[in-house]
């Protein structure tokens, strides 16, 4: 990162601090406006330097991993990148575009077929390298800050204070509430009930990353029942997962073989979006046996090799999110 970029980042943090201070004055007035600002706008930072925190939690394991990567690098082959593919020693990524229907019923979605050599190649990162509520950056900005070659938006964990959050083998939150998705270090991926376990138990069982959104879209390859009626949260402002919407989903084809789908929507003539059932059927058609819905709407974003792949809301403009899943170069 250049000195200019460092300056810009520090300046951004100063501006955000000033905004937070102004909002704090507003909050002191009380009332519904104050509640809404505190709930949806004000940054509630719990960990301000996630990279350092993860390193401290992982400890010697990270040190040994870094040493191994460094010594084996001399024998690795250079990655090969095209407009729609990336092949390296650690991952194989192929991106395709699919358009169905016509006119106002057109639907456009983007598929990333990903094969990993090691499950831990798929990582997570937080906006501003900070953990907490209402901290956001665009998927592209978070991806660039982490040298990602590929990324999608995550589960927007920062919108809520519930759900189990394990990222890169580190526990950040243990408030089991809903149906989650767990990525294990052995390459398996499973849907699980957050309320029936704990973050520490998941970690002991080999979980590397979790997502807390949902619902699960497929049960053993079949479209799950009741998915049109699921509400991820019952709090104000988060009931828009029903109907035809922009969507993001993760699917499992085999161990270390994943498929990521971003469906654009709310843009008649380009892409109307899909229902939850429609998303499940897309994942089923791609050969997934397990599939899971994550944050959608304006947050639905796919990033590849420095560029935005999809066209969010037909406006080529990303909405901020709190986290991403990514594969580094």
Secondary structure as the mmCIF struct_conf table of DSSP 4:
data_model
#
loop_
_struct_conf.conf_type_id
_struct_conf.id
_struct_conf.beg_label_comp_id
_struct_conf.beg_label_asym_id
_struct_conf.beg_label_seq_id
_struct_conf.end_label_comp_id
_struct_conf.end_label_asym_id
_struct_conf.end_label_seq_id
HELX_RH_AL_P HELX_RH_AL_P1 UNK A 3 UNK A 27
TURN_TY1_P TURN_TY1_P1 UNK A 28 UNK A 29
HELX_RH_AL_P HELX_RH_AL_P2 UNK A 31 UNK A 40
TURN_TY1_P TURN_TY1_P2 UNK A 41 UNK A 41
BEND BEND1 UNK A 42 UNK A 42
STRN STRN1 UNK A 44 UNK A 47
BEND BEND2 UNK A 48 UNK A 48
HELX_RH_AL_P HELX_RH_AL_P3 UNK A 50 UNK A 58
TURN_TY1_P TURN_TY1_P3 UNK A 59 UNK A 59
HELX_RH_AL_P HELX_RH_AL_P4 UNK A 60 UNK A 72
HELX_RH_3T_P HELX_RH_3T_P1 UNK A 73 UNK A 75
HELX_LH_PP_P HELX_LH_PP_P1 UNK A 76 UNK A 79
STRN STRN2 UNK A 80 UNK A 81
BEND BEND3 UNK A 83 UNK A 84
STRN STRN3 UNK A 85 UNK A 87
BEND BEND4 UNK A 89 UNK A 90
STRN STRN4 UNK A 91 UNK A 100
BEND BEND5 UNK A 101 UNK A 101
HELX_RH_3T_P HELX_RH_3T_P2 UNK A 103 UNK A 105
STRN STRN5 UNK A 107 UNK A 116
BEND BEND6 UNK A 117 UNK A 118
HELX_RH_3T_P HELX_RH_3T_P3 UNK A 119 UNK A 121
STRN STRN6 UNK A 122 UNK A 126
HELX_RH_3T_P HELX_RH_3T_P4 UNK A 127 UNK A 129
STRN STRN7 UNK A 131 UNK A 133
BEND BEND7 UNK A 134 UNK A 134
STRN STRN8 UNK A 137 UNK A 137
HELX_RH_AL_P HELX_RH_AL_P5 UNK A 139 UNK A 145
TURN_TY1_P TURN_TY1_P4 UNK A 146 UNK A 147
STRN STRN9 UNK A 148 UNK A 153
HELX_RH_3T_P HELX_RH_3T_P5 UNK A 157 UNK A 159
BEND BEND8 UNK A 161 UNK A 161
STRN STRN10 UNK A 163 UNK A 167
TURN_TY1_P TURN_TY1_P5 UNK A 168 UNK A 169
STRN STRN11 UNK A 170 UNK A 175
BEND BEND9 UNK A 178 UNK A 178
STRN STRN12 UNK A 179 UNK A 184
TURN_TY1_P TURN_TY1_P6 UNK A 185 UNK A 186
BEND BEND10 UNK A 187 UNK A 187
STRN STRN13 UNK A 189 UNK A 193
HELX_RH_3T_P HELX_RH_3T_P6 UNK A 194 UNK A 196
BEND BEND11 UNK A 197 UNK A 197
HELX_RH_AL_P HELX_RH_AL_P6 UNK A 199 UNK A 204
TURN_TY1_P TURN_TY1_P7 UNK A 205 UNK A 206
STRN STRN14 UNK A 207 UNK A 212
STRN STRN15 UNK A 216 UNK A 216
STRN STRN16 UNK A 218 UNK A 219
TURN_TY1_P TURN_TY1_P8 UNK A 220 UNK A 221
STRN STRN17 UNK A 222 UNK A 223
HELX_LH_PP_P HELX_LH_PP_P2 UNK A 224 UNK A 224
TURN_TY1_P TURN_TY1_P9 UNK A 225 UNK A 226
HELX_RH_3T_P HELX_RH_3T_P7 UNK A 227 UNK A 229
BEND BEND12 UNK A 232 UNK A 232
BEND BEND13 UNK A 235 UNK A 235
TURN_TY1_P TURN_TY1_P10 UNK A 236 UNK A 237
TURN_TY1_P TURN_TY1_P11 UNK A 240 UNK A 241
BEND BEND14 UNK A 242 UNK A 244
STRN STRN18 UNK A 245 UNK A 245
STRN STRN19 UNK A 247 UNK A 254
TURN_TY1_P TURN_TY1_P12 UNK A 255 UNK A 256
STRN STRN20 UNK A 257 UNK A 263
BEND BEND15 UNK A 266 UNK A 266
STRN STRN21 UNK A 267 UNK A 267
TURN_TY1_P TURN_TY1_P13 UNK A 268 UNK A 270
STRN STRN22 UNK A 271 UNK A 271
STRN STRN23 UNK A 274 UNK A 274
HELX_RH_AL_P HELX_RH_AL_P7 UNK A 276 UNK A 285
TURN_TY1_P TURN_TY1_P14 UNK A 286 UNK A 287
BEND BEND16 UNK A 289 UNK A 289
STRN STRN24 UNK A 290 UNK A 294
HELX_RH_3T_P HELX_RH_3T_P8 UNK A 297 UNK A 299
STRN STRN25 UNK A 302 UNK A 304
TURN_TY1_P TURN_TY1_P15 UNK A 305 UNK A 306
STRN STRN26 UNK A 307 UNK A 308
BEND BEND17 UNK A 310 UNK A 310
HELX_RH_3T_P HELX_RH_3T_P9 UNK A 312 UNK A 314
TURN_TY1_P TURN_TY1_P16 UNK A 315 UNK A 316
HELX_LH_PP_P HELX_LH_PP_P3 UNK A 318 UNK A 320
STRN STRN27 UNK A 321 UNK A 321
BEND BEND18 UNK A 322 UNK A 322
STRN STRN28 UNK A 323 UNK A 328
#
